[in-house]
Amino acid sequence: MSGDTMKVYIGGPLRIKKFRNLELYENIANIIDEIGFEPYIPHIETAEPDKKADEKQLYEDNILALHSSSFAIFDVTYPSHGVGMEIQYALLNKIPLVCIAKERGTISKMIKGSIQRDQLIQYSNIEELNIKLKRKISQQAHLTSVHKSGKFITIEGIDFTGKSTISQRMKRALRKQKQDVILVSDPPLIQPWQDLKQFFEIQEKITKPSEAILLLSARLDNYERVIKASLRRGHIVISDRYIDSWFAYQSYRLRTYFNNNIDDTLDFLMRVNDFLLQHSFLSLPDLTILIVDDPRETLKRAKFRNNISKYEKLETQENVQNIYLKIAEKFRLRFRVIDAKEKDIDAIFKEAYNLLENLFGVK
């Protein structure tokens, strides 16, 4: 299946045997597969009550799968706390959904009260359900294909320039304006990448090319599981670092493989990225805000950290910032540079937020 295949989440009671209907869910999955979309049934491998499962990991995996889905189908024939939570998550994050229930089932009044009339399909037999579901999924596929795309904003710069603080403040400010916003980072704070972060920031146990590819893999996974679905739903996605961070830091780290020629190293990484863009594995940001500062001043802020990253050395930071400026010059249409020297965080944030107002018309 292509990277743009619509994913459909199938939710229903799984842990309680008398409510569980695996045959139904697999039938729905077959319908979705026949239409050409990708079905996902959460934690089906732990459906039996006696199967052990890491509850926290199960929750995180399911929520990420739901978030990355273009559409969700929930079996509400019988009450289920887990299904109720999934439905509320879908509603809050504006994930299109439909609930299905067999006639004479016990549908929760809370669920009935939270969904629209056209979001409930009641059926008497599997043949009737198949017909109604195929129609509904086809309608949703059309709506998804014409849905207005969201905006993708990335915040870049060397370490300790206030990127994370600006990203958080931007998210809060946009949400006050009733905008749908999601904040991500690169590498992402999702598993397994969170556990592998030590290889990115502290250790040198793997080769530099391997680390660069590992970081690329993390970005691809984050884009597929989180970013792409959010953009399809028309959300604003703010990313604390993205492809340009990879270009800047890894071209400096990998330069010895290219006879210490930064331009050749950067060209190699950009060619890899261009191939992924051409095949829709990634997308470019609509706006990249690059914050530049004096590396000698920014590194003074590192003394408040317990674990210093291997990247947080003056020579590295100075060279990486120069590469960032080279990248910004190459991609002037999407880059805006903020000079943060001798400015406090409030002034930097105001300048960054003004860019959104001017470019996208947000208030």
N, C-alpha and C positions, 0 to 999 in steps of 0.2 A: 504494500500500500504506500501511496505517496505521503510526503510530510504534511500535506494539506487535507488528509482524510478526516472527515468529521467523526469525532469520538462521541459515543453515546454511553452514558453511565446508567447502569441498571441497579436500582436499590430495592431491597426488600428484607423482611425478617429472615435471618439465617440461623441464629443461635437457638431459637426456640423451635423444637422439632414439629410441634403440631401446627405451627404457622408457616413453617418453611416449605417452599415449593420450588425446588431446584429444577424440576422438569419445565415449569413455566418460564423460569428465568433463562434457561438454555434455549427454549423455543423463541423467546424474545430476541436473544442473542443471534439466533439463526436468521430471524427476519432482518435484523439490522445488517448482518453480514451479507445477506442476499441483495439488499439495496445498495451495498457497496461502502458501508460505513463500518467503523471499528467499535465493537461492543466491549464493555468492561463491567464485570461483575465483581464487586469488592469482596475481599477476604473469603472467597468461596472455598479456598483450601483449608480454612479453619471453621467451616460451617458446623461441624459436629460439636456439640457442647463439651465433649471431653477432650477436644483438641486444644493444646496449649497455644496461646498467642500473646505476644507483647502488646498490651492494650494501647500504650502510647504510640508505638510504631504503627499499629493497625489504624489508629485514628489519623495520624499524619499521612499515611499512604492513601487512605480513602479520601481525605479532604483534598489532597493534591490531585488525585485522579478526577475527583468531581470538578475541581476548579479548572482543570485542563480540558474538560469535556464541553462540546458545543451544545449538548442537549442531555437531559436526564429523564429517566423513566422510573417511577417509584410504585411498587406494589403496596397499596394501602388497604387491602382487603381486611387485614387484621391490624390492631394497634401495635406499634413498635417504637420504643423510645429512640433507638438508633436511626430509624427511617425518618422520624419526626425531626431530629437534629439535622439530618442531611437535607431535608426539604427546606428548613429554615435557612440553612447556609446557602442553598441555591437561590432562594428568594432574595436574601440580603445582597448576594453578589450578582443578581440579575442573570442567573443561568436559566435559560428556557427549560421548562419542565412540563411533564404530564404525569398525573397519577392514574393508576389503573386499579379497579376493584371489581371483584366478581359480585354479581347481583346477590343480595341478601348477606353481603359481608358486613363486618362491623367497622365502619370507617370512623375514625376519630373526629369529633366535632371541632377540635382545634385545627385539624388539617382541612376540613371542609370550610372552616371560617377563614383560613389563610390563603386559599387558592381561588382562582377565578373559575367560573362554571365551565369554560372551554378547556380548562386544565385537568378535567376529570373525565376518564373513559370508564364506563361501566359496561360489563359484558356478561353474557350468559354461557358462552362456550368459547373454545379456543379459536374456532374459525372466525367468529365475529370479532374477537380481539385482534386477530391477524389483519383483517380488513381495515379496522379502525386505526390500528397502530401504523400500518403502512402509509395510510393517508396522512396521518399526523406527522410522521417523520419526514415524509416528502415535502409537506408544507414548511416544516421547520428548516429543512435543507435549503429551500428557496430563500427564506427570510435570512438565514445565516449568510448566504452568498451575496446578498445585497445590503447587509448590515454596514452601517457607517463605521469605518475603522477608527480606533482610538488614537491617542497621541503618545509618542514614545520619546521620553526625555532622559538623557544620561548626564550625570555629573562626574566630571573627570578632574584629575590633578594629582600631584605628588602627595605623599603622606602628610597628614596633619594640616591640611589646608581648610578643613571644616566641611568636607564633602558630606559626611554622614549627618552632621547637624543641619546643614542646608537642606538635604533630602528630606529629613524628618519634618522640618519646619514647613517646607513646601507642601508636603502631603497634608499637614494639618490645615494650612491656609486654604488649599484647594477644597478640602472637605467642608470647610466652613462656608464655601461658596456652592455647596451642594454638588460638587463634582465627584464622580466615581474614580477613586485613585487607589493604585496598588504600588507599594514600595518593594523593590527587590534589590539584591546586591550581586556583585560578581567578584569572586565565586559566590554561589548562592548559599543561604543559610538553611538548606534542606539536606536531608540525607541522600546519598552517603557523603556528600561533599563537605558537610560540617565536620565529620570525623576525619576527613582527609586534609583538613585545613592546615594541620601541622606540617605537611609536606610542602604546602604552598608558601608558608610564611617563616617557618623556623628551621626545619631540617634540610640537609643536602644529601639525603640518602638515595635519591633517584637522580638520573642524569637530567641535565637542563632541557634537552629536547623532549624527554619523557614528561617532565613537569609542564612544559608548554602545551603539550598535547592533552595532558590531564586537565589543565585549566580550560582548554578549548572544549573538552568533553563536558565539563561542568556547565559551560555556557550553553552548549547545545541542549543539554538536559533541562536546564532552567527555562530556556526559550520554549521548548516543546511542552513542558509540564505547566508552566505558569504564564509566561509573557504573551505567547501567541493567543491563547484563549481570552486573556484580558483585553487585548487590542481588538479582537473580533467583536467583543461585547461593547466596544466603544469607550472603554475605560482609558484614563490617563495612567501610563506606566512610568514611574520614576525609578531609574536604576543607578545605584551608587557604584559606579564603574561599569564598564561594558567592553566593547571590542577595542576601543582606543587605549585603554589601560593595558590590554594584552599586547597591542602593537608597541607601545612605548617601553614597557618593562621588559618584555621578552626579546625585543630587537636588541636591547642593550645586553641582556643575559646571553643571547645566542650569537653575539657578534663574532666570537672566536671561530665559529663554524663557517664564517663567511669572510675570512681573512681580515677580521676587525673592521669590516666595511658596514657601517650602520645602515646606509642606504640600501645595500643589497639584502641585508637581513630584513629590513622593513618591507622591502618589495616582496620577499618570499612570503612573509606572514600575510601581507595584503592579498597576494594571489590565492593563498589557501582560503582566506575569508571570502574573496570574490566568488570562488567556486561554490561555497556554501550559500551565499546570497543568491546566486543564479538558480540554484535548485531549491530555494525556499526553506533551507534549514535554519536560516537566521534572517533578520531584517535589519535595515539601518535605522538609527534613531531619526526622529523628525528634528530634534534639536539636541546638540551637545554643548553643555556649558563647561568650559575649561577654566578652572581657578588656578592662577599662577601666583606664586609668592616666593620669598627669599628662602631657599632651602636651609640656610644657616639658622634662620629664625624658626622655621617650622620644626626642625629637628630638636630644638630646645623643649618642645612640648612632649617629646618622647620620654623624657625623664619621669613622667607620671605613669608610664606603662611598666608592668612587671616583666612581660616578655617582649623583647625588641625583635622585630622582624629582620630577616637577613637582607631585606631591601632597604632598610632604614639606615643607610650610610650616606654621608655627604656626597661622595663621588657619584654614587648611584643616583641620588635624588637630583643632583645638578644635571647629569646627563639625560636622565629620564624627562626632566622638564624641557630640556632643549628639543628632545624628540617629540614631545607633545606639541610644542610650538610648530615644529616642522609638519606634523600631521594636520594641525589646525589650518595652516597655510594651504595645504593640499586640498582640504575639504572645507573651504571657506563658506559654502552655502549653508552647511548645517552647524558649523561651529560659531560660538560666541565666546570671547575670551574676557574674563574678569580679572583685573589686576588687583590682588588682595593685599598688596604691600601697604603696611601701616593703616589698614582698615580693620575695624572690629567686625564681629560676626553679624551684627545687625545691619551694618552697611552692605556687607557682601550679600546677605540674604535679600535685602531690598533690591539690589541691582539684579540679582538672579530672577527674582519674581517679576520684576518689570519686563524682563525678556519674554516671559510667558504671556503677559498682558499684551505686549506689542506684536508678538508673532501669532498667537493663537486666539487672542481676544478674550482670555479668561480674566476674571476680575480679582 
